[in-house]
C-alpha cells in the first residue's frame, strides 16, 4: 500500500513538471530581429580621451562599439580607424583581446555580434587605445586637437516577404465564388530590416509579353537610413580612414566605390534557378542578375523580374520573395582634446 502511494505521488510530480514546462514553452515567443535602421554605433568614453592632457605624455582612449542590427561582424572584418594630427598625437595603438586585434597603422580589427533571440538588443565591445602626445611649439601654451574614429564594416540587409502575382492584368476575368487569393498592390516597409540600408517599398507590375504570357516585375525602393555612407563591399577596407567627408556625402575616387550597394532577389523554387533578374547592373559586369544600387540623395530603386513566364490564364497566387543587399558601411565620429604644457610654479 505504501509503495502504491509513493508511486502515485511520483507520477503526480512528473505530470506537474511536464505541465509547467509545456506552459512556459508555449509562452516563449520569437522576436522579429529584422526591424530598425541601425547597424553599428560608436561612442567615445566621456573621460577617455580626457578633455585635457599634457604634452609628451600618454593618455587612454575608450570606444564603445555596439551592433544594434541583425547582421553580425565576424572574422575580424570590422575596422576601426583613428584619425589624428601626427605632430601632436605621435602614436596610438589598440589593446588586443579575443574580439579586437591590431590592424594597419592607427587601425584595429574587431568582431561584434548582431541581435539574436537571446540578446535582442545586440552585442557591444569596448576598444581600448593607448595614445601619446608630442611636444608643443615653444611659443604655444596649448593646442586643441581633433581625434576621429571611423568604423568601416561589411553589412547585409535582408527582407523576406510574400508578394501577390496575378496574371489577370485587366482584372476582368471571372473569378471563383471565393474570390482571388490575393491582390496586387504596393507594399510599404516603414520599420526597416535591422540595418542602415532599408527596403522602403515594393511596387509590383505584371508585364505582358508576346502570346498569352506575363512576367512579374517588382520595383524595389531602397534608402540609406543610417548616419554613414555605403561603399562597395569589396572596397570598404581600402577606403577606411580615407573618408574625409566635408559634408558627410562627398564622393571620393571611383564612382563605383562610394554610395553604392548590390541587390539580389530570390523567389521560391530550386536553388540556382530562383534568382530574379535585377537591373541596372554594374558597368562592364557579366553578372546580369545582381542589381547595382547608386544612392542619390540617399535613395535609389532596382527593377527585378521573374525569369519564369506565367500564363495569363493562371489564377492569382502568392509567392515568397527574399531580398538581399550587400554593402560596406563607413561612419565617423570625433572628439576634441586639449594638449597643454605642464604648469610651472
HELIX and SHEET records of a PDB file:
HELIX    1   1 UNK A    2  UNK A   27  1                                  26    
HELIX    2   2 UNK A  236  UNK A  239  1                                   4    
SHEET    1   A 4 UNK A  40  UNK A  44  0                                        
SHEET    2   A 4 UNK A  58  UNK A  67 -1                                        
SHEET    3   A 4 UNK A 124  UNK A 133 -1                                        
SHEET    4   A 4 UNK A  89  UNK A  94 -1                                        
SHEET    1   B 6 UNK A  52  UNK A  54  0                                        
SHEET    2   B 6 UNK A 317  UNK A 340  1                                        
SHEET    3   B 6 UNK A 142  UNK A 165 -1                                        
SHEET    4   B 6 UNK A  73  UNK A  83 -1                                        
SHEET    5   B 6 UNK A 107  UNK A 112 -1                                        
SHEET    6   B 6 UNK A 100  UNK A 102 -1                                        
SHEET    1   C 3 UNK A  52  UNK A  54  0                                        
SHEET    2   C 3 UNK A 317  UNK A 340  1                                        
SHEET    3   C 3 UNK A 229  UNK A 231 -1                                        
SHEET    1   D 4 UNK A  52  UNK A  54  0                                        
SHEET    2   D 4 UNK A 317  UNK A 340  1                                        
SHEET    3   D 4 UNK A 260  UNK A 267 -1                                        
SHEET    4   D 4 UNK A 291  UNK A 294 -1                                        
SHEET    1   E 5 UNK A 187  UNK A 188  0                                        
SHEET    2   E 5 UNK A 197  UNK A 208 -1                                        
SHEET    3   E 5 UNK A 213  UNK A 224 -1                                        
SHEET    4   E 5 UNK A 299  UNK A 305 -1                                        
SHEET    5   E 5 UNK A 277  UNK A 279 -1                                        
SHEET    1   F 4 UNK A 187  UNK A 188  0                                        
SHEET    2   F 4 UNK A 197  UNK A 208 -1                                        
SHEET    3   F 4 UNK A 213  UNK A 224 -1                                        
SHEET    4   F 4 UNK A 310  UNK A 311 -1                                        
END                                                                             
